Amino acid sequence: MAWYKAGTINAEESSTVVTGTGTQWANNVYGIGPGQILLVPGSGSVRAYEIQAVDSNTQLRLVTSPGEALTDQPYAILSFYVDSVPDFARRLSAQLAFYQSQLDGWQQILTGAGDITLTAPDGTQVTIKSMAEITDSINDKIGSDVFNTELDKKADKTELDGKASAGDNSDITSLSGLTIPLSISQGGTGDTSKGLVILKETSSGLSIPNTTFKKVTFSTKVVDTENAYSSGNYTAPKEGYYLFTAHIRFSGPPATASVYLKIDSSTSPSAQAVIGQTSKDYWPIDMIFELTCAVYLTQGRAVSLYVYQDSGSTVTSSAHIDMSIIRIY
């Protein structure tokens, strides 16, 4: 047998209704019901009353009135004997009530609308959304412009088929759509295209002065990808390294002299801003020689090819001169 003593009670002298403060008489956990005894301590005695019915957690009714007013009165109730038939019935009823409350809660979640408030066995209340509320929220998200816009940004798996699947760039055979050049560290050139210029000058009566450099003004541009050559000057379209290669072929030059080629970046040859220079002794037969040099040029720097000889007088001869320029990077 257990005692229930929570809270205090109040009753009028001639009434069988007893109200409680801080009581849970209707909670089956505590095993309070009709036929049990309500004990009220008095001055030197304890009065006993039979409980007729339990109306709620805070109200019960007695078989007889207490005969005097009770105000904030301590009390005690003898609950059912442990392991008795009434105790088993109480515990079974409490368990079934718990199961029913869980089923009622799930029914509210599945069939209700909006927010659902559930009460746990310990009295704790939890508020969750119903399935209808959750479904509506998901549908709103799926149908929203923000969701569709973000989804459009995602990659379609079919669009990825056939792309590099093993190793570094294993299936790339061309980059025809590349508009931004790869950097040098990535194996590229740092530019979308490299400048290439091929120039030539062929004359049956080319006049080359004695001991004075003459600028070669090429009459033919075979290739000029960046339109950088004009009137004897190659103007660097971009800052970078450039490779210059020049050839000259003379027919029947004088026997005693040398011929010189010079690639110069000054406005006047006398300034001697020589990039590269070479010479070769004359021979009384056709003669071909080459000048090759690499140089770093700033954007807009002008470069020209010069030629002269030191036979003692101006030489007019059949000649062929060509020059190629490649912007390396």
Order of alpha helices (4+ residues) and beta strands (2+ residues): beta-beta-beta-beta-beta-beta-beta-beta-alpha-beta-beta-alpha-alpha-alpha-beta-beta-beta-beta-beta-beta-beta-beta-beta-beta-beta
